Structures are given as structure tokens and as C-alpha cells.
Amino acid sequence: MLSLQILANGLVLGGLYACIAAGFSLVWGVLNVINILHGSFIVLGGYLAYYAYAQFGIHPFVSILIAAPLFFALGYILQRSLINRMIAAPVLLTLSLTFGLDLMLSNGMLVAFTADFKKLTLDPPLGVLNLGGIALPVDRLFAMVLALALTGLLYLLLSRSRIGRAIVAVRMDREAAALMGVNVKRIYAVTFGLGALMAGASGPLLAMIFPISPLSGPVYLGKAFVICVLGGLGSVPGAMIGGLALGVVESFGALWFGPEHAITLSFTLLILMLLFRPTGLLGRTGYA
Amino acid sequence: MRKSALLAAVLFLLVALVPLAGDAYWLRLGTTMLMYGVIAMAWNFIGGLAGYPSFASAAFFGLGAYAGAVAQKLGVPMGLAWTLAGALSLAFAALLGLALLRLRGHYFAIASLVVAEVLRELVNSATDLTGGGMGLNLPVPHDATVASQSEFFFYAMLALAAITFAAMLWATHSKLGFGLRCIQQNESAADMLGVNTTLYKVAAFMLSGAFAGAAGAIYASWVHYIEPPDVFDVLYSVKAIVMVLLGGAGSVFGPLFGAAIFLSLEELVWRNYLQVHTGVLGLMIVLLVLFLPKGVFSLRLPWRKGKP
């Protein structure tokens, strides 16, 4: 029974992780840029939901709809103005660029919101669902379902829509896509915007479960790293599998080794995966 | 090589005169600058010469700091503790390098980035040995005054910087440096032409680890108190890269000049914008990457126009 409960906890957590990682993985795969800002975008999305609920009583599920266009615009503009200038530069420079931007954003949040932990508490609380002895907090359950739905939407966008197919085409072969009339610069900006959107939209979901702090950006970023490596780069199903796998591994790891070793465990997993199976669990570089 | 060595000898001698000014503030600044210089030069082995985007500086620095501190706590004399810390970081870098240096590009960058996080968590949970999150106090010698102590650590850091510089100068002009530059330009081609790429890369990584680790050990003795988030700070990794980029990657004097410029800027920012200093640091990094990716010496100054 206990292991079933832990498995359920892990899957609920994993659904949220999938949503965190999907956008990060997309940007990494298509632009070949590691977006260090991703973690801070998530935190910023969390603050948006917190203040929307505290000031105007807007439910976090609704504030996702506000966050999505805002973060898309933010990502689009950021890519068009700054990151695009360095797109073909060596790894070191693109990494340093997003790292520098992240320092600015997280310092800005620290000044604006202070380092105190903030917790979004729904009033009245949604309660706990009891499924044959397995307790599931309803807010977490909803958050997971929404997170998986968002990830599914991204998958549909990439596999069905015209712009999605163009993104996948650029991912497969930039030159060929450009020859077929795809505006690569625009696709890059849209992709970065989508990545920011996914981060900003998962912020409100995480805010319902975890306390928000400007300092938790790197924690989410670390999770995104691990999931990308677990599931394989640049593929939405990969992020889904990787996220769920990490959620389950973390839950059982906390049971067996103690919660203080969660980070060590997941990063050891990352290094082992990189060494022995760098293509990810699905075993191929995904094209969404 | 002889010209560089001579120039460096003059430079280090000039820096050795700083304590004569007798000002504690400048002495602290000088010690920090030398420490930054060592970290930057250590990164230069793997990042500048071999072109591998390593973010492991913080891991080596922290490991060295804790190794030196724990050794001293167990009664090992200071100088020996520093040597041990350097040796441990060297061995750690060898093992880590054999595993990680098979990766390239982003994958290597990320794998090296998380090493510091893992070490920090391990140190955090090994409370018996390291004091965990409470940090670790180092013994303070009773027979020394504050002034003589800060002078002592300045010269210790200066000696380490000189040794690191000599090693880098030797490596740049030896077969090792040649092989590493080949790897940077085209690793597959270098491999095909008979360069033992694994050996060369691991050797560069070991040198990088040993010097960064020794710098960490001296730092721990100097400040008398260390804690995991302080010495395993990922900013050390980033600063190393920024300093080398500032001074010009792969060159002999680049890391030292980069460290001097970076520290001056950092000190100005610290003094004037304490609240937002990481943000201003971020802005500096962004501007550097966007406008001067080849270092300050690539600036197009009016009197250098026409020169390549």
C-alpha cells in the first residue's frame, strides 16, 4: 500500500516535472541553446499567480491564461533582441549569455519580492481525494492534469499546426528548412517564446504546491536538466516520460535514502545517463 | 616563452611589493585578485587550451577548501594540508575527467555544472566530518597578529599564482599544449592523427583541478570559516570563464589580466550597488558576451585601426 501511495505521489509530481521540462527541452533541441533563464521564468510565473490570487482573487488555474501570452511575448522579444545575436556562437558564450540574463532576473526578483518564502493557499482548500486507501490532494491532482494537458497541447501544436511543423523542420535540418521558405529567425523566436510560455504557465501550477522563492529557480532548472537527459532532447514525449520517471525516482529515493539525498540521487542519475545512454530512455533524438 | 617568463617574473615581483603599502584593504584585494587569477588560469587549461566548456571550477575549489580544512582540523600542518587538498582535487579531476570528458558541448557543460551541486549536498549531509550546513571553523594560530597573518596568506596565494603561471607557461609551449590546441580545433582530426585525446584532455582537467583545489584550500585557511554554499558557489565557475573571456581565452597573460579587470569591476559594483550586485554582474556578463566575446584586448581602439 505504501509503495502504491509513493508511486501515486511520484506520478503526480512527475506530471508537473514534464511540464517544466517540455519547454526547456524544446528550446535546447531546436535552438541548441541551454536556457538558464528557464528556472527563473517558472518562479516569475509563480509570483504572478501568487499576487493575482492575493490581490484580485484570481484563481491560479485562471492566471495560467494570463501568464501564457505574457511569457510568450517576453521570450519572443528576448530571443529576437539578444539571444538571436549569439545563436551560432560556441556553447560557452550562449551559456554565459543566458546565465548573465538569469543573474539579472533573479536579482531583480529578489529586490522586488524579497527572499521570504510565499505560499499560495487556496481558500477554501480543495480537500483530499481517497482512492481505495491512496490519498491524493485534489489541488495537486488538478495541477498534474493541467500540466499534462499543457504538455499535450504543445505536442499537438508541434505535430499538427503549420508553425509546429516548421519548428520541427528547423530542428531536423535548418538549411533545408530555410530553402523550403521557412523563416528560421522567426521560428527561433517563436520557439523561445513557446519555451518561456511553458515555464510561465507551469509557475502557477507549482505555486499551488510548493512555496515560492526567488532562490528556487536553480532547483527547477536542475530538474529540467535531468529530465531532458532522461527523456532525450527536444522531444515532448521524451520530456513526458523523463518527467514521470524523475518524479517516481525522487519519491522512492526519498523513501529509501531520505529526502536530503534527492538532489544527489537525481544528479547521479543524470551523469550515469549521460555516460551510458546519452540519447535518453526513448533511445532516439526525437522530432516531437 | 623566455620573454613571457621574464615579463611574468617582473610582474609577480611588482605584485610582491603590495604589502609594503601596509594597507589592509589593498592586501585583501590583492589576495583575492591572486586567488581569482589562479582560478582563471586553472580553468584556462581545460577551457582555454582544450576548448571544453567546463563549469567544474566551483567543484574543485570547494573540494580543495573542504579537504584542506578537514585535514587541518585533524591536525595536519597548514602547508601539508594545502598540498594534500591539491593532490585530492587532482585525483578527483582524473576520475571525473575519465568519465565526463567523453561528452562534448552542452552535455559536458551540464555534467560539469552539476558536479558542484552533488559535492555540496554530500558535504552538507556528512555532518560528522564537515560540520554540514553549520560550516567548519579552522584553527586560528595564536602567536600571529592579524596584520602578519594577512601578509602571510597574500604571499601564499602569490606563490600559488606563480606556480600556476609557470605550469601554464610550460603547458602552453610543450607537446601537451600543442595537443590541446589540436583538440580545440578539431578533436576527431586530432584523434585520427595520433594525438591521444583522452590522455591530453584528462591531463588538462587534472591540472585545472589541482590548482583550483589548492586555491580553495588556501582560501579556507585565510578566511578561517567555510560553509557549503560559500565554497561550492556556482558563481566561481562562471567567474572563471568570464575572467578568461575578458582577458582573452587560451593566451598566457589573458587569465591574469582578466582577473585583475574583473576584480576591479566587481569591487566597484560591490561598493556602490550592494543590493543589486549580482544583477550588475549579470549585466556585465551579458555586455561582455555580446560586444567583446574575444576579450578586452580585441577592442578596436583608434590607434590600432588597420591592424588585424
Interface residues (C-beta under 8 A of the other chain):
Chain A: W28 N32 I34 L82 R85 M86 A89 P90 V91 L92 L93 L95 S96 L97 F99 G100 L101 D102 L103 M104 L105 S106 N107 G108 V111 P218 G222 F225 V229 E260 H261 I263 T264 F267 T268 L270 I271 L274 L275 P278
Chain B: G47 G51 P53 A99 L100 R102 L103 G105 H106 Y107 A109 I110 A111 L113 V114 V115 E117 V118 E121 L122 N124 S125 V234 V238 I241 V242 L245 Q275 V276 H277 T278 G279 L281 G282 L283 M284 I285 V286 L288 V289 L290 P293
